[in-house]
Amino acid sequence: MITAIVFIKADVAGIPEVAERIAALDGVSEVYSVTGHIDLIAMVRVRRHEDIAAVIADKVNKVPGVSSTETHIAFQTFSRHDLESAFSIGI
């Protein structure tokens, strides 16, 4: 699975609606409203690199209210949650 972290600048007046539209797109697993110089962060999870462009360029960027995006591709995942579940003995 390939994970892309997408920083999104959106029309401030419509952030909740923009977030809901993006969250409904295939390939988008979560959308977070955040503070700082960006408005939203979307987590995109796809099987092939080609699918990243299909989700971000063809879908996310075309959502009304999205003014710009910046995409970061994750190389590796580090998560305490994942380690705990891997070593769980089912108690």
N, C-alpha and C positions, 0 to 999 in steps of 0.2 A: 504494500500500500504506500502510495506517495502522499505526503502531507505538504500542503502549501498554506502559509500564513499570509493573509491578505489584509493590508492596512487600507482602510477606506475613508475618504473624505466625502461627506454627504451634505446635502442641504440641511442646515441646522433645524429648520422648521419641520422637517419631515423625517427626522432620524428614526423614530419608532416604526414608521411605515416602511422606510427603506430597509431597515433591519429585518422586518418580517418578510418582505419580498425576497431578500437575499437568502434568509434561512429556509425558505420554501423551495429553493433551487436544488435539483439533483446534484450531488457531489459536495454540497455544503453541509457540514455536520453541526456547526455551531456558529453563532454570531454574537459578539460581545459589544456592548456599548461601553466606551472607555473615555478617560480623561486624557488631556494632552493635545498634541497637534493633529491627531487624527480623531475620527468620530466613532468608527467601528473596526473591529477585527473579526474577520471570517476565517474559519478553519475549513479548508477544502481537502477532501480525502478522495483520491482517485486511484485507479489501478495502473494507468499508463501515463507517461509524460505528455503524450498528445492530448489526453483528456484535460490537463490543466488549462490549456489554451481554450478548449471548448467551454469549460466552466467559467473561467475568469473573463477572457476577452469576449466571448460570444454571449454570456449570460449576465455575470455580475456587472460588468461595465455598461450594460444596456439597461439596467434597472433605473427607472426615472428617479432622479434625486442624487445619484452617484456622480460626483464631480471628478474624482481621480482614485486610482488604486496603486498600491506598491506591493509586489508579491515577493515573498521569501520562501524558498524551498527548504524543507527540513531534511538534514542528512541522517540524523539519528535521534531517537527518542530516549530521554532519561526521565523516569518517573518512579517515585517512591511507591505509588499505587501499583504499578506494574510489577515491581519487585516483590511486594507483599503477596500479590495474588499468585506469582510464580512459585513462591516457597510455601504457600498455604497447604496445610495437610487436611483441610476440610473440616476443621472443628467449628 
